[in-house]
């Protein structure tokens, strides 16, 4: 099986790291980078520090208005799909790169899987909310990180193609924690303060605020264990899929 992962922004690079590791030796894995985030600190450092293979394709789209950026990605991704001929396309999260890859794949009748499916803010003023909803409804396989996400997808009539696989960000947490322990280096100042004081050690952002401002019907639930089931459950759920 040939899988094409499409990424383009920082959160997607982080999610890609454990996926690339899990797929290695199980399937042919290609990576397409749209260039939505493109400089050293927004892109290259994640590939280097998390041990992600270099992208096989890079569109270099860069910044732009939503329509122009998504359209440029769509055109470039169509050419990549024609060249790569993947058996499936794997998209991550909720960026313009996610939506562009989803549209390109479904228009070319290539099976589409969405990692981190089912997340909802219920705020339609967020561009990300449109991206994730449209991608979920276009995808053939929905890889949900939590039971809450599974419930959201079921409420939208998508239960039949949903698999609860856990949150890959937990895998990244374990990976980076182990790496720091092996290096035995001093932790950054923000973590050192957190260990010795009760002062807040994180800085709220707009994304954090929006994620926290969810309806009471969708409570936050802490993750209770490491995700070790992807891609095994994903393969078994894929229509006629094999390793």
N, CA, C and O of each residue as an XYZ file, in Angstrom:
972
protein
N       0.841     -1.199      0.000
C       0.000      0.000      0.000
C       0.875      1.248      0.000
O       1.849      1.327      0.748
N       0.530      2.211     -0.830
C       1.250      3.486     -0.888
C       0.372      4.568     -0.278
O      -0.724      4.843     -0.767
N       0.860      5.173      0.788
C       0.122      6.206      1.511
C       0.819      7.540      1.301
O       2.036      7.644      1.453
N       0.047      8.555      0.951
C       0.584      9.902      0.814
C       0.056     10.762      1.957
O      -1.144     11.028      2.039
N       0.951     11.192      2.834
C       0.587     12.139      3.889
C       0.743     13.550      3.357
O       1.759     13.883      2.746
N      -0.265     14.379      3.590
C      -0.195     15.780      3.187
C      -0.192     16.640      4.446
O      -1.114     16.574      5.260
N       0.854     17.443      4.593
C       0.993     18.331      5.748
C       1.407     19.711      5.245
O       1.761     19.885      4.079
N       1.354     20.691      6.155
C       1.741     22.019      5.726
C       1.948     23.000      6.857
O       2.502     24.078      6.642
N       1.509     22.647      8.083
C       1.571     23.576      9.206
C       2.145     22.875     10.433
O       2.161     21.647     10.519
N       2.615     23.683     11.377
C       3.319     23.141     12.551
C       2.602     21.996     13.251
O       3.222     20.958     13.482
N       1.324     22.135     13.599
C       0.684     21.027     14.315
C       0.685     19.733     13.501
O       0.744     18.641     14.065
N       0.621     19.860     12.181
C       0.608     18.667     11.339
C       1.964     17.986     11.316
O       2.039     16.759     11.251
N       3.039     18.765     11.369
C       4.368     18.149     11.399
C       4.530     17.324     12.671
O       5.100     16.233     12.645
N       4.024     17.851     13.782
C       4.127     17.128     15.051
C       3.323     15.826     14.977
O       3.806     14.777     15.405
N       2.120     15.885     14.444
C       1.293     14.683     14.326
C       1.903     13.671     13.363
O       1.757     12.462     13.544
N       2.587     14.175     12.339
C       3.188     13.294     11.338
C       4.284     12.420     11.928
O       4.474     11.289     11.482
N       5.013     12.924     12.928
C       6.173     12.204     13.454
C       5.853     10.772     13.892
O       6.500      9.845     13.405
N       4.887     10.549     14.784
C       4.608      9.164     15.182
C       3.962      8.343     14.072
O       4.111      7.121     14.032
N       3.251      9.008     13.178
C       2.631      8.279     12.070
C       3.692      7.749     11.123
O       3.642      6.589     10.714
N       4.661      8.603     10.771
C       5.738      8.170      9.885
C       6.495      7.002     10.497
O       6.880      6.065      9.798
N       6.706      7.065     11.812
C       7.400      5.975     12.498
C       6.570      4.697     12.488
O       7.106      3.609     12.274
N       5.258      4.823     12.718
C       4.386      3.643     12.771
C       4.237      2.980     11.411
O       4.142      1.756     11.324
N       4.215      3.778     10.350
C       4.022      3.234      9.002
C       5.293      2.582      8.481
O       5.222      1.666      7.662
N       6.451      3.036      8.937
C       7.724      2.533      8.429
C       7.791      1.013      8.488
O       7.598      0.410      9.544
N       8.067      0.402      7.337
C       8.153     -1.053      7.259
C       6.830     -1.748      7.043
O       6.793     -2.954      6.800
N       5.728     -0.993      7.129
C       4.405     -1.580      6.954
C       3.786     -1.198      5.610
O       2.962     -1.933      5.064
N       4.185     -0.055      5.091
C       3.636      0.430      3.833
C       4.602      1.449      3.250
O       5.472      1.962      3.954
N       4.450      1.737      1.976
C       5.226      2.804      1.361
C       4.594      4.136      1.749
O       3.394      4.346      1.575
N       5.415      5.018      2.271
C       4.885      6.281      2.801
C       5.575      7.452      2.129
O       6.796      7.590      2.208
N       4.798      8.294      1.471
C       5.291      9.512      0.856
C       4.743     10.717      1.608
O       3.655     10.659      2.180
N       5.494     11.795      1.606
C       5.096     13.006      2.324
C       5.068     14.184      1.359
O       6.043     14.447      0.654
N       3.948     14.885      1.335
C       3.814     16.112      0.559
C       3.665     17.284      1.518
O       2.793     17.276      2.387
N       4.514     18.288      1.362
C       4.522     19.497      2.191
C       3.978     20.633      1.332
O       4.551     20.958      0.292
N       2.881     21.233      1.762
C       2.292     22.297      0.952
C       3.055     23.607      1.060
O       2.957     24.453      0.171
N       3.815     23.789      2.142
C       4.518     25.039      2.349
C       3.680     26.113      3.009
O       4.032     27.292      2.958
N       2.567     25.723      3.635
C       1.742     26.700      4.349
C       2.557     27.377      5.456
O       2.503     28.596      5.614
N       3.308     26.582      6.216
C       4.337     27.093      7.118
C       5.667     26.677      6.505
O       5.839     25.521      6.117
N       6.607     27.613      6.416
C       7.726     27.350      5.519
C       9.106     27.750      6.026
O      10.097     27.311      5.443
N       9.228     28.560      7.082
C      10.575     28.966      7.465
C      11.183     27.964      8.448
O      10.549     26.979      8.824
N      12.408     28.234      8.849
C      13.178     27.302      9.681
C      12.450     26.927     10.969
O      12.324     25.746     11.294
N      11.973     27.933     11.699
C      11.365     27.677     13.005
C       9.928     27.199     12.904
O       9.388     26.679     13.880
N       9.302     27.356     11.765
C       7.910     26.925     11.588
C       7.807     25.580     10.873
O       6.730     24.985     10.826
N       8.923     25.094     10.314
C       8.852     23.878      9.517
C      10.072     22.985      9.719
O       9.960     21.898     10.286
N      11.231     23.438      9.260
C      12.415     22.572      9.216
C      12.789     21.996     10.566
O      13.180     20.832     10.663
N      12.672     22.808     11.616
C      13.094     22.360     12.938
C      12.287     21.147     13.399
O      12.823     20.299     14.112
N      11.020     21.041     13.015
C      10.182     19.913     13.435
C      10.604     18.625     12.735
O      10.668     17.562     13.353
N      10.886     18.733     11.455
C      11.346     17.552     10.727
C      12.672     17.062     11.305
O      12.876     15.860     11.468
N      13.558     17.985     11.609
C      14.875     17.611     12.120
C      14.785     17.044     13.535
O      15.301     15.957     13.795
N      14.140     17.763     14.450
C      14.146     17.362     15.853
C      13.289     16.136     16.128
O      13.580     15.375     17.050
N      12.230     15.933     15.336
C      11.349     14.780     15.556
C      11.691     13.595     14.651
O      11.000     12.576     14.671
N      12.743     13.727     13.867
C      13.196     12.616     13.041
C      12.241     12.239     11.923
O      12.126     11.067     11.568
N      11.557     13.231     11.369
C      10.611     12.976     10.280
C      11.370     12.936      8.961
O      12.203     13.810      8.720
N      11.116     11.962      8.102
C      11.778     11.942      6.797
C      11.494     13.217      6.011
O      10.420     13.805      6.136
N      12.446     13.636      5.214
C      12.265     14.834      4.391
C      11.097     14.631      3.427
O      10.903     13.525      2.924
N      10.322     15.676      3.164
C       9.182     15.545      2.243
C       9.625     15.093      0.853
O      10.684     15.485      0.362
N       8.804     14.273      0.240
C       9.055     13.854     -1.137
C       8.620     14.926     -2.123
O       9.125     14.992     -3.244
N       7.671     15.773     -1.697
C       7.161     16.849     -2.529
C       7.020     18.098     -1.667
O       6.663     18.009     -0.492
N       7.296     19.247     -2.244
C       7.124     20.507     -1.513
C       6.578     21.552     -2.468
O       7.245     21.949     -3.423
N       5.355     21.995     -2.198
C       4.701     22.960     -3.077
C       5.212     24.382     -2.871
O       5.189     25.184     -3.804
N       5.669     24.704     -1.676
C       6.166     26.042     -1.406
C       5.115     27.123     -1.610
O       5.422     28.198     -2.126
N       3.876     26.845     -1.208
C       2.783     27.792     -1.450
C       2.954     29.082     -0.657
O       2.710     30.165     -1.190
N       3.365     28.990      0.598
C       3.562     30.174      1.410
C       2.250     30.770      1.902
O       1.198     30.132      1.847
N       2.334     32.004      2.383
C       1.171     32.669      2.961
C       0.241     33.206      1.884
O       0.606     33.285      0.711
N      -0.970     33.575      2.302
C      -1.934     34.146      1.371
C      -3.325     34.131      1.958
O      -3.551     33.542      3.015
N      -4.274     34.783      1.272
C      -5.659     34.728      1.693
C      -6.167     33.296      1.577
O      -5.636     32.490      0.813
N      -7.204     32.999      2.349
C      -7.685     31.621      2.416
C      -7.970     31.040      1.038
O      -7.504     29.947      0.719
N      -8.727     31.755      0.222
C      -9.094     31.219     -1.083
C      -7.906     31.027     -1.993
O      -7.770     29.981     -2.627
N      -7.039     32.029     -2.066
C      -5.872     31.943     -2.935
C      -4.929     30.843     -2.482
O      -4.409     30.086     -3.302
N      -4.709     30.755     -1.185
C      -3.793     29.742     -0.655
C      -4.340     28.330     -0.881
O      -3.624     27.442     -1.343
N      -5.605     28.139     -0.552
C      -6.207     26.816     -0.715
C      -6.261     26.422     -2.185
O      -6.019     25.265     -2.529
N      -6.579     27.386     -3.058
C      -6.624     27.099     -4.487
C      -5.270     26.716     -5.044
O      -5.165     25.795     -5.853
N      -4.221     27.426     -4.610
C      -2.876     27.094     -5.079
C      -2.475     25.694     -4.627
O      -1.856     24.939     -5.378
N      -2.833     25.361     -3.397
C      -2.539     24.012     -2.895
C      -3.283     22.959     -3.702
O      -2.717     21.927     -4.061
N      -4.550     23.223     -3.983
C      -5.373     22.258     -4.702
C      -4.770     21.948     -6.066
O      -4.664     20.783     -6.452
N      -4.377     22.984     -6.792
C      -3.780     22.765     -8.105
C      -2.482     21.985     -8.017
O      -2.246     21.073     -8.809
N      -1.640     22.340     -7.059
C      -0.373     21.638     -6.919
C      -0.541     20.198     -6.461
O       0.176     19.309     -6.921
N      -1.477     19.968     -5.564
C      -1.694     18.612     -5.051
C      -2.265     17.677     -6.114
O      -1.969     16.482     -6.108
N      -3.065     18.199     -7.008
C      -3.573     17.364     -8.100
C      -2.419     16.789     -8.918
O      -2.434     15.613     -9.284
N      -1.420     17.623     -9.203
C      -0.264     17.146     -9.955
C       0.530     16.112     -9.159
O       1.012     15.128     -9.720
N       0.663     16.336     -7.864
C       1.371     15.371     -7.027
C       0.642     14.033     -6.997
O       1.269     12.979     -7.093
N      -0.672     14.074     -6.864
C      -1.446     12.836     -6.829
C      -1.345     12.084     -8.152
O      -1.283     10.855     -8.172
N      -1.330     12.813     -9.236
C      -1.177     12.168    -10.542
C       0.178     11.482    -10.659
O       0.289     10.402    -11.239
N       1.201     12.113    -10.107
C       2.556     11.547    -10.172
C       2.740     10.405     -9.182
O       3.287      9.360     -9.536
N       2.291     10.594     -7.950
C       2.543      9.611     -6.898
C       1.640      8.391     -6.983
O       2.040      7.291     -6.601
N       0.427      8.580     -7.480
C      -0.562      7.492     -7.583
C      -0.702      6.718     -6.264
O      -0.494      5.505     -6.231
N      -1.053      7.419     -5.183
C      -1.191      6.733     -3.894
C      -2.449      5.873     -3.836
O      -3.423      6.112     -4.551
N      -2.402      4.868     -2.966
C      -3.596      4.063     -2.707
C      -4.545      4.794     -1.773
O      -5.749      4.541     -1.783
N      -4.006      5.699     -0.968
C      -4.839      6.530     -0.112
C      -4.084      7.794      0.257
O      -2.854      7.841      0.224
N      -4.837      8.800      0.604
C      -4.278     10.076      1.056
C      -4.637     10.235      2.523
O      -5.787     10.035      2.914
N      -3.646     10.599      3.337
C      -3.847     10.805      4.769
C      -3.664     12.277      5.076
O      -2.606     12.849      4.813
N      -4.703     12.893      5.637
C      -4.633     14.309      5.991
C      -4.753     14.456      7.503
O      -5.264     13.573      8.193
N      -4.268     15.592      8.001
C      -4.112     15.798      9.437
C      -4.781     17.106      9.858
O      -4.598     18.140      9.215
N      -5.550     17.052     10.932
C      -6.020     18.276     11.570
C      -7.036     19.058     10.772
O      -7.988     18.492     10.234
N      -6.826     20.401     10.693
C      -7.913     21.260     10.217
C      -7.417     22.526      9.511
O      -8.071     23.566      9.588
N      -6.280     22.453      8.832
C      -5.738     23.632      8.166
C      -6.219     23.703      6.715
O      -6.924     22.816      6.235
N      -5.826     24.770      6.035
C      -6.132     24.869      4.607
C      -5.473     23.739      3.823
O      -6.014     23.288      2.813
N      -4.315     23.283      4.278
C      -3.654     22.136      3.644
C      -4.533     20.893      3.736
O      -4.617     20.108      2.790
N      -5.185     20.722      4.883
C      -6.084     19.582      5.091
C      -7.225     19.601      4.080
O      -7.494     18.601      3.415
N      -7.887     20.739      3.972
C      -9.039     20.846      3.082
C      -8.631     20.710      1.620
O      -9.311     20.035      0.847
N      -7.535     21.341      1.237
C      -7.090     21.254     -0.153
C      -6.778     19.814     -0.545
O      -7.162     19.366     -1.625
N      -6.084     19.088      0.330
C      -5.750     17.696      0.035
C      -7.001     16.828     -0.016
O      -7.101     15.918     -0.839
N      -7.957     17.113      0.872
C      -9.204     16.342      0.881
C      -9.951     16.523     -0.429
O     -10.410     15.548     -1.023
N     -10.075     17.759     -0.881
C     -10.792     18.023     -2.136
C     -10.071     17.370     -3.304
O     -10.701     16.744     -4.156
N      -8.745     17.515     -3.343
C      -7.979     16.923     -4.443
C      -8.170     15.410     -4.495
O      -8.364     14.838     -5.568
N      -8.114     14.766     -3.323
C      -8.234     13.307     -3.285
C      -9.612     12.834     -3.729
O      -9.719     11.925     -4.553
N     -10.662     13.439     -3.194
C     -12.005     12.951     -3.521
C     -12.364     13.248     -4.973
O     -13.093     12.477     -5.595
N     -11.864     14.351     -5.519
C     -12.126     14.662     -6.922
C     -11.448     13.655     -7.850
O     -11.912     13.418     -8.966
N     -10.350     13.066     -7.381
C      -9.618     12.091     -8.184
C      -9.940     10.664     -7.766
O      -9.286      9.718     -8.205
N     -10.962     10.513     -6.904
C     -11.450      9.188     -6.481
C     -10.366      8.363     -5.785
O     -10.255      7.155     -5.993
N      -9.577      9.038     -4.959
C      -8.556      8.365     -4.165
C      -9.054      8.296     -2.725
O      -9.454      9.321     -2.173
N      -9.042      7.119     -2.101
C      -9.517      7.009     -0.712
C      -8.806      7.996      0.201
O      -7.601      8.222      0.089
N      -9.585      8.578      1.107
C      -9.095      9.644      1.981
C      -9.298      9.263      3.439
O     -10.385      8.841      3.834
N      -8.240      9.413      4.242
C      -8.323      9.201      5.688
C      -7.995     10.505      6.390
O      -7.102     11.241      5.969
N      -8.730     10.790      7.473
C      -8.538     12.032      8.218
C      -8.138     11.710      9.647
O      -8.926     11.165     10.420
N      -6.903     12.053      9.986
C      -6.417     11.885     11.354
C      -6.806     13.094     12.192
O      -6.659     14.234     11.751
N      -7.295     12.850     13.382
C      -7.823     13.866     14.297
C      -9.220     14.285     13.843
O      -9.589     15.456     13.931
N      -9.975     13.328     13.366
C     -11.338     13.587     12.915
C     -12.268     13.775     14.103
O     -12.002     13.283     15.199
N     -13.358     14.492     13.871
C     -14.412     14.615     14.866
C     -14.253     15.732     15.869
O     -15.135     15.924     16.706
N     -13.166     16.476     15.818
C     -13.020     17.599     16.744
C     -13.948     18.728     16.304
O     -14.075     19.009     15.113
N     -14.584     19.358     17.257
C     -15.533     20.428     16.949
C     -15.412     21.542     17.982
O     -15.320     21.281     19.181
N     -15.414     22.780     17.510
C     -15.488     23.941     18.389
C     -16.906     24.495     18.425
O     -17.269     25.227     19.346
N     -17.712     24.144     17.417
C     -19.074     24.654     17.233
C     -19.076     26.177     17.054
O     -20.041     26.863     17.391
N     -17.974     26.670     16.519
C     -17.841     28.096     16.210
C     -17.578     28.216     14.713
O     -16.445     28.047     14.263
N     -18.612     28.503     13.953
C     -18.478     28.543     12.500
C     -17.761     29.804     12.008
O     -17.599     29.977     10.800
N     -17.334     30.676     12.905
C     -16.521     31.813     12.499
C     -15.048     31.425     12.387
O     -14.238     32.194     11.870
N     -14.709     30.247     12.867
C     -13.339     29.753     12.776
C     -13.125     29.075     11.432
O     -13.860     28.142     11.109
N     -12.157     29.500     10.637
C     -11.874     28.797      9.373
C     -11.570     27.319      9.596
O     -11.925     26.475      8.773
N     -10.909     27.008     10.719
C     -10.569     25.615     10.998
C     -11.801     24.739     11.171
O     -11.777     23.558     10.824
N     -12.874     25.306     11.702
C     -14.087     24.520     11.905
C     -14.678     24.090     10.566
O     -15.127     22.953     10.421
N     -14.678     24.989      9.595
C     -15.150     24.619      8.261
C     -14.236     23.550      7.654
O     -14.714     22.583      7.062
N     -12.939     23.728      7.802
C     -11.993     22.765      7.232
C     -12.212     21.369      7.788
O     -12.236     20.394      7.037
N     -12.371     21.268      9.109
C     -12.480     19.936      9.714
C     -13.824     19.277      9.407
O     -13.881     18.067      9.187
N     -14.898     20.057      9.389
C     -16.216     19.485      9.098
C     -16.281     19.005      7.655
O     -16.724     17.887      7.394
N     -15.847     19.830      6.726
C     -15.873     19.450      5.315
C     -14.989     18.238      5.052
O     -15.360     17.349      4.285
N     -13.827     18.201      5.684
C     -12.926     17.069      5.487
C     -13.524     15.785      6.051
O     -13.443     14.733      5.417
N     -14.117     15.862      7.227
C     -14.745     14.672      7.814
C     -15.824     14.097      6.902
O     -15.915     12.882      6.727
N     -16.628     14.964      6.331
C     -17.729     14.477      5.502
C     -17.264     13.998      4.132
O     -17.993     13.280      3.448
N     -16.066     14.383      3.730
C     -15.525     13.915      2.454
C     -14.737     12.622      2.603
O     -14.601     11.864      1.642
N     -14.213     12.362      3.807
C     -13.272     11.264      4.005
C     -13.953      9.898      3.995
O     -15.151      9.771      4.249
N     -13.146      8.884      3.692
C     -13.607      7.491      3.700
C     -13.318      6.809      5.027
O     -13.997      5.852      5.399
N     -12.310      7.299      5.742
C     -11.925      6.721      7.030
C     -11.630      7.850      7.993
O     -10.800      8.715      7.711
N     -12.315      7.843      9.145
C     -12.186      8.907     10.131
C     -11.475      8.362     11.368
O     -12.003      7.490     12.059
N     -10.291      8.871     11.644
C      -9.457      8.416     12.751
C      -9.620      9.396     13.898
O      -8.996     10.457     13.914
N     -10.461      9.036     14.856
C     -10.852      9.948     15.933
C      -9.943      9.782     17.140
O      -9.599      8.658     17.504
N      -9.544     10.903     17.773
C      -8.630     10.814     18.913
C      -9.294     10.506     20.245
O      -8.637      9.976     21.141
N     -10.588     10.823     20.405
C     -11.267     10.656     21.693
C     -12.687     10.152     21.475
O     -13.219     10.206     20.367
N     -13.290      9.661     22.552
C     -14.678      9.227     22.472
C     -15.599     10.407     22.183
O     -16.618     10.250     21.511
N     -15.243     11.589     22.689
C     -16.040     12.780     22.387
C     -16.066     13.020     20.888
O     -17.119     13.320     20.325
N     -14.918     12.891     20.237
C     -14.856     13.069     18.785
C     -15.682     12.000     18.068
O     -16.366     12.292     17.088
N     -15.613     10.774     18.558
C     -16.428      9.692     17.982
C     -17.912     10.037     18.079
O     -18.667      9.825     17.131
N     -18.320     10.562     19.218
C     -19.726     10.928     19.415
C     -20.141     12.050     18.470
O     -21.244     12.024     17.924
N     -19.267     13.033     18.274
C     -19.579     14.104     17.326
C     -19.827     13.542     15.929
O     -20.785     13.922     15.255
N     -18.958     12.639     15.508
C     -19.097     12.057     14.169
C     -20.364     11.221     14.062
O     -21.032     11.234     13.028
N     -20.694     10.499     15.115
C     -21.931      9.717     15.105
C     -23.146     10.626     14.994
O     -24.106     10.304     14.294
N     -23.105     11.746     15.676
C     -24.214     12.697     15.608
C     -24.390     13.279     14.209
O     -25.473     13.745     13.855
N     -23.322     13.249     13.421
C     -23.379     13.755     12.057
C     -23.580     12.640     11.030
O     -23.457     12.866      9.826
N     -23.888     11.447     11.512
C     -24.171     10.325     10.617
C     -22.944      9.648     10.054
O     -23.028      8.998      9.012
N     -21.801      9.779     10.714
C     -20.546      9.274     10.172
C     -19.971      8.113     10.985
O     -18.792      7.788     10.839
N     -20.772      7.494     11.825
C     -20.267      6.441     12.710
C     -19.699      5.258     11.937
O     -18.742      4.625     12.384
N     -20.280      4.958     10.784
C     -19.879      3.778     10.033
C     -18.457      3.801      9.508
O     -17.899      2.750      9.192
N     -17.862      4.980      9.410
C     -16.486      5.050      8.904
C     -15.530      5.656      9.936
O     -14.476      6.186      9.588
N     -15.920      5.568     11.214
C     -15.138      6.152     12.296
C     -14.429      5.067     13.101
O     -15.014      4.028     13.410
N     -13.165      5.316     13.437
C     -12.387      4.417     14.295
C     -11.744      5.251     15.397
O     -11.125      6.277     15.117
N     -11.885      4.821     16.639
C     -11.234      5.487     17.773
C      -9.799      4.969     17.864
O      -9.575      3.800     18.175
N      -8.832      5.843     17.593
C      -7.436      5.408     17.560
C      -6.576      6.049     18.646
O      -5.422      5.658     18.822
N      -7.107      7.016     19.371
C      -6.299      7.708     20.367
C      -5.625      8.941     19.781
O      -5.683      9.192     18.578
N      -4.992      9.694     20.652
C      -4.389     10.965     20.273
C      -2.902     10.781     20.015
O      -2.149     10.464     20.935
N      -2.470     10.979     18.765
C      -1.061     10.778     18.437
C      -0.161     11.798     19.134
O       1.043     11.576     19.263
N      -0.736     12.910     19.582
C       0.082     13.877     20.308
C       0.622     13.277     21.603
O       1.656     13.715     22.109
N      -0.069     12.282     22.136
C       0.434     11.589     23.319
C       1.692     10.813     22.984
O       2.625     10.759     23.785
N       1.723     10.211     21.804
C       2.928      9.508     21.364
C       4.104     10.472     21.247
O       5.231     10.141     21.618
N       3.829     11.667     20.728
C       4.887     12.668     20.606
C       5.391     13.075     21.988
O       6.595     13.239     22.188
N       4.480     13.236     22.934
C       4.858     13.587     24.300
C       5.817     12.553     24.878
O       6.852     12.912     25.440
N       5.483     11.280     24.744
C       6.347     10.226     25.260
C       7.689     10.222     24.538
O       8.733     10.044     25.165
N       7.664     10.419     23.219
C       8.888     10.408     22.438
C       9.834     11.525     22.862
O      11.023     11.292     23.078
N       9.302     12.735     22.981
C      10.138     13.878     23.334
C      10.604     13.781     24.787
O      11.742     14.129     25.104
N       9.724     13.308     25.660
C      10.124     13.150     27.061
C      11.290     12.185     27.191
O      12.247     12.450     27.918
N      11.207     11.066     26.482
C      12.294     10.086     26.530
C      13.584     10.662     25.956
O      14.673     10.403     26.468
N      13.451     11.441     24.894
C      14.626     12.059     24.289
C      15.307     13.017     25.257
O      16.532     13.015     25.382
N      14.509     13.840     25.945
C      15.081     14.785     26.902
C      15.727     14.062     28.079
O      16.756     14.504     28.591
N      15.131     12.959     28.507
C      15.706     12.197     29.616
C      17.053     11.601     29.219
O      17.987     11.584     30.021
N      17.153     11.114     27.985
C      18.418     10.525     27.534
C      19.508     11.591     27.404
O      20.679     11.323     27.676
N      19.121     12.791     26.991
C      20.107     13.869     26.844
C      20.602     14.389     28.187
O      21.724     14.885     28.288
N      19.774     14.278     29.211
C      20.134     14.743     30.552
C      20.586     16.198     30.529
O      21.582     16.559     31.156
N      19.845     17.028     29.801
C      20.154     18.448     29.710
C      19.198     19.242     30.606
O      18.096     18.773     30.891
N      19.601     20.434     31.052
C      18.692     21.270     31.845
C      17.440     21.606     31.052
O      17.509     21.865     29.851
N      16.307     21.602     31.719
C      15.064     21.944     31.053
C      14.993     23.441     30.811
O      15.627     24.211     31.532
N      14.226     23.875     29.800
C      14.057     25.311     29.575
C      13.500     25.989     30.820
O      12.885     25.342     31.668
N      13.719     27.280     30.921
C      13.338     28.047     32.104
C      11.874     27.889     32.451
O      11.531     27.773     33.628
N      10.998     27.882     31.455
C       9.559     27.823     31.731
C       9.198     26.534     32.455
O       8.313     26.534     33.310
N       9.881     25.421     32.119
C       9.597     24.156     32.792
C      10.229     24.136     34.180
O       9.655     23.582     35.118
N      11.411     24.739     34.313
C      12.060     24.786     35.625
C      11.205     25.552     36.612
O      11.084     25.136     37.764
N      10.607     26.662     36.198
C       9.726     27.440     37.067
C       8.511     26.621     37.470
O       8.069     26.668     38.618
N       7.978     25.871     36.517
C       6.779     25.082     36.807
C       7.062     24.027     37.865
O       6.182     23.666     38.647
N       8.293     23.536     37.883
C       8.635     22.473     38.829
C       8.866     22.997     40.237
O       8.788     22.236     41.201
N       9.152     24.300     40.366
C       9.520     24.830     41.671
C       8.527     25.836     42.231
O       8.643     26.233     43.390
N       7.553     26.257     41.428
C       6.560     27.227     41.884
C       5.184     26.784     41.437
O       5.035     25.884     40.610
N       4.192     27.431     41.998
C       2.817     27.139     41.585
C       2.320     28.148     40.570
O       1.142     28.144     40.213
N       3.228     29.030     40.090
C       2.830     30.048     39.122
C       2.489     29.397     37.794
O       3.093     28.386     37.435
N       1.540     29.948     37.059
C       1.208     29.396     35.740
C       2.440     29.378     34.854
O       3.226     30.326     34.858
N       2.612     28.310     34.098
C       3.796     28.166     33.255
C       3.457     28.155     31.783
O       4.329     27.882     30.958
N       2.216     28.444     31.427
C       1.829     28.467     30.031
C       1.199     29.807     29.710
O       0.684     30.504     30.584
N       1.254     30.151     28.429
C       0.718     31.427     27.975
C      -0.535     31.160     27.164
O      -0.454     30.507     26.124
N      -1.714     31.649     27.609
C      -2.937     31.426     26.845
C      -2.837     32.071     25.464
O      -2.276     33.156     25.315
N      -3.384     31.398     24.465
C      -3.416     31.928     23.114
C      -4.848     31.963     22.631
O      -5.749     31.440     23.287
N      -5.056     32.583     21.479
C      -6.395     32.608     20.892
C      -6.883     31.197     20.629
O      -8.051     30.884     20.863
N      -5.977     30.330     20.132
C      -6.363     28.942     19.865
C      -6.773     28.240     21.152
O      -7.755     27.499     21.178
N      -6.005     28.481     22.234
C      -6.342     27.867     23.512
C      -7.710     28.330     23.991
O      -8.519     27.526     24.455
N      -7.962     29.621     23.876
C      -9.238     30.168     24.330
C     -10.393     29.556     23.564
O     -11.405     29.175     24.153
N     -10.247     29.463     22.273
C     -11.337     28.927     21.464
C     -11.570     27.461     21.750
O     -12.709     26.994     21.760
N     -10.478     26.726     21.985
C     -10.633     25.311     22.284
C     -11.314     25.109     23.627
O     -12.087     24.167     23.804
N     -11.020     26.013     24.587
C     -11.594     25.872     25.920
C     -13.046     26.320     25.956
O     -13.802     25.882     26.824
N     -13.449     27.179     25.038
C     -14.804     27.724     25.064
C     -15.763     26.823     24.289
O     -16.365     27.238     23.299
N     -15.891     25.592     24.756
C     -16.771     24.635     24.081
C     -18.100     24.559     24.823
O     -18.165     24.884     26.008
N     -19.156     24.135     24.141
C     -20.451     23.996     24.814
C     -20.375     22.984     25.949
O     -19.513     22.105     25.952
N     -21.265     23.112     26.894
C     -21.257     22.202     28.043
C     -21.549     20.769     27.637
O     -21.261     19.840     28.392
N     -22.118     20.580     26.450
C     -22.436     19.228     25.989
C     -21.201     18.483     25.506
O     -21.277     17.287     25.225
N     -20.047     19.176     25.402
C     -18.830     18.511     24.942
C     -17.715     18.745     25.954
O     -16.800     19.525     25.693
N     -17.780     18.077     27.107
C     -16.787     18.312     28.162
C     -15.402     17.840     27.767
O     -15.237     16.906     26.983
N     -14.408     18.515     28.334
C     -13.032     18.071     28.137
C     -12.811     16.800     28.929
O     -13.228     16.683     30.081
N     -12.140     15.840     28.282
C     -11.835     14.598     28.982
C     -10.337     14.339     28.872
O      -9.796     14.342     27.767
N      -9.663     14.117     29.983
C      -8.214     13.898     29.927
C      -7.876     12.572     29.268
O      -8.617     11.596     29.384
N      -6.749     12.555     28.577
C      -6.253     11.315     27.976
C      -5.667     10.433     29.065
O      -4.940     10.921     29.930
N      -5.970      9.143     29.037
C      -5.579      8.267     30.135
C      -4.573      7.206     29.739
O      -4.214      6.368     30.566
N      -4.118      7.214     28.526
C      -3.151      6.197     28.148
C      -2.508      6.486     26.823
O      -3.010      7.305     26.054
N      -1.418      5.836     26.544
C      -0.669      6.076     25.316
C      -1.386      5.454     24.127
O      -1.930      4.354     24.217
N      -1.377      6.171     23.021
C      -1.967      5.643     21.792
C      -0.993      4.666     21.158
O       0.086      5.073     20.726
N      -1.343      3.396     21.091
C      -0.471      2.418     20.455
C      -1.217      1.613     19.403
O      -0.714      0.604     18.907
N      -2.435      2.072     19.061
C      -3.273      1.258     18.191
C      -3.228      1.690     16.738
O      -3.739      0.979     15.872
N      -2.628      2.839     16.448
C      -2.552      3.261     15.048
C      -1.216      2.811     14.511
O      -0.220      3.023     15.202
N      -1.099      2.202     13.328
C      -2.171      2.110     12.351
C      -2.929      0.793     12.345
O      -3.731      0.572     11.437
N      -2.714     -0.100     13.319
C      -3.324     -1.419     13.262
C      -4.837     -1.361     13.090
O      -5.380     -2.018     12.202
N      -5.531     -0.578     13.934
C      -6.986     -0.489     13.814
C      -7.400      0.199     12.522
O      -8.434     -0.115     11.934
N      -6.568      1.146     12.095
C      -6.911      1.852     10.866
C      -6.893      0.902      9.678
O      -7.777      0.958      8.823
N      -5.888      0.027      9.620
C      -5.831     -0.906      8.485
C      -7.044     -1.840      8.503
O      -7.650     -2.096      7.462
N      -7.391     -2.340      9.676
C      -8.510     -3.290      9.745
C      -9.823     -2.630      9.397
O     -10.755     -3.298      8.947
N      -9.913     -1.303      9.601
C     -11.148     -0.599      9.308
C     -11.245     -0.160      7.853
O     -12.335      0.119      7.352
N     -10.102     -0.101      7.179
C     -10.094      0.385      5.803
C     -10.800     -0.624      4.899
O     -10.548     -1.824      5.006
N     -11.680     -0.156      4.009
C     -12.395     -1.076      3.115
C     -11.426     -1.880      2.269
O     -10.675     -1.323      1.469
N     -11.448     -3.207      2.451
C     -10.577     -4.126      1.691
C      -9.099     -3.805      1.868
O      -8.282     -4.104      0.997
N      -8.757     -3.193      3.009
C      -7.372     -2.750      3.203
C      -6.497     -3.875      3.699
O      -6.969     -4.813      4.341
N      -5.212     -3.774      3.394
C      -4.210     -4.708      3.883
C      -2.991     -3.931      4.289
O      -2.898     -2.730      4.036
N      -2.042     -4.614      4.924
C      -0.769     -3.980      5.251
C       0.039     -3.749      4.004
O       1.149     -3.221      4.076
